[in-house]
Amino acid sequence: MYALTRAQPQTVTEPPRSSRKDLLALNHGPAAPVSLKGMRATLQWLDDLGFRVNREHRDHWVVTHTRPLPELHFYSEIELERFATGKAHHYAKRILREVCQ
């Protein structure tokens, strides 16, 4: 009984590092659950936020907003959907704020 109630040592784990192709950490963890609504819905969400999506290759999309930079590269449909359902709102607001200043 005593063993169950005493404090357990806490281990600190660092978050996984992003690869060079995943700088926004969209492939890691359950931070932004994927709804798998499909590419049509993902592209519509991004379009509604003012983003332009260009498909460069089979698994490579380039996303821009009102200006050519920043240019965001995504290498899977899941990455693109996680961006659209999560961080895209933050980026769109920030980019529009910078344009208006």
C-alpha positions as CSV (number, residue, x, y, z in Angstrom):
1,M,0.0,0.0,0.0
2,Y,2.8,2.4,0.9
3,A,4.5,1.8,-2.4
4,L,1.3,2.9,-4.3
5,T,0.9,6.2,-2.4
6,R,4.5,7.5,-2.3
7,A,5.6,9.9,-5.0
8,Q,7.0,8.4,-8.1
9,P,10.0,10.1,-9.7
10,Q,8.9,12.2,-12.6
11,T,10.7,11.8,-15.9
12,V,10.9,14.8,-18.1
13,T,10.7,14.0,-21.8
14,E,11.5,16.5,-24.4
15,P,9.0,16.9,-27.2
16,P,10.0,15.2,-30.4
17,R,12.1,17.3,-32.7
18,S,10.7,18.2,-36.0
19,S,12.4,16.9,-39.1
20,R,13.6,19.4,-41.7
21,K,10.4,18.6,-43.6
22,D,8.2,19.0,-40.6
23,L,9.2,22.3,-39.0
24,L,5.6,23.0,-37.8
25,A,5.5,19.7,-36.0
26,L,2.4,18.6,-37.7
27,N,3.4,14.9,-37.8
28,H,3.9,14.6,-34.1
29,G,1.4,13.7,-31.4
30,P,-2.3,14.2,-31.0
31,A,-2.0,18.0,-30.8
32,A,-4.4,18.5,-33.7
33,P,-6.5,15.4,-34.3
34,V,-7.1,14.6,-38.0
35,S,-10.7,14.5,-39.0
36,L,-10.0,12.9,-42.4
37,K,-12.7,15.0,-44.1
38,G,-10.7,14.7,-47.4
39,M,-8.7,16.9,-49.5
40,R,-11.7,18.8,-50.9
41,A,-12.7,20.0,-47.3
42,T,-9.1,20.8,-46.4
43,L,-8.6,22.9,-49.6
44,Q,-11.9,24.7,-48.9
45,W,-10.9,25.5,-45.3
46,L,-7.6,26.9,-46.5
47,D,-9.3,28.9,-49.3
48,D,-11.8,30.3,-46.8
49,L,-8.9,31.6,-44.7
50,G,-7.3,33.2,-47.8
51,F,-4.6,30.7,-48.5
52,R,-3.6,29.5,-51.9
53,V,-2.6,25.9,-52.3
54,N,-0.4,24.7,-55.2
55,R,0.3,21.0,-55.7
56,E,3.9,20.7,-56.8
57,H,4.2,16.9,-56.8
58,R,2.3,13.9,-55.7
59,D,3.0,14.5,-52.0
60,H,4.1,18.1,-52.0
61,W,1.9,21.2,-51.6
62,V,3.0,24.8,-51.4
63,V,0.7,27.1,-49.4
64,T,0.9,30.9,-49.5
65,H,-1.4,33.7,-48.3
66,T,-1.8,37.2,-49.6
67,R,2.0,37.5,-50.4
68,P,4.4,35.1,-51.9
69,L,6.2,34.8,-48.6
70,P,5.9,33.0,-46.2
71,E,5.7,29.9,-48.3
72,L,4.8,26.8,-46.4
73,H,5.6,23.3,-47.8
74,F,3.6,20.2,-46.8
75,Y,4.5,16.6,-47.7
76,S,1.4,14.6,-46.9
77,E,-2.4,15.1,-46.9
78,I,-2.4,14.6,-43.1
79,E,0.1,17.5,-42.6
80,L,-2.0,19.7,-44.9
81,E,-5.2,18.9,-43.0
82,R,-3.6,19.4,-39.6
83,F,-2.4,22.8,-40.7
84,A,-5.8,23.6,-42.1
85,T,-7.7,22.6,-38.9
86,G,-5.1,23.9,-36.5
87,K,-2.5,26.4,-37.1
88,A,-3.9,28.0,-40.3
89,H,-6.2,30.3,-38.3
90,H,-3.3,31.7,-36.3
91,Y,-1.1,32.2,-39.4
92,A,-4.0,33.9,-41.4
93,K,-4.7,36.3,-38.6
94,R,-1.0,37.1,-38.1
95,I,-0.4,37.6,-41.9
96,L,-3.5,39.8,-42.3
97,R,-2.4,41.9,-39.2
98,E,1.0,42.5,-40.8
99,V,-0.5,43.5,-44.1
100,C,-2.8,46.0,-42.5
101,Q,0.0,47.7,-40.5
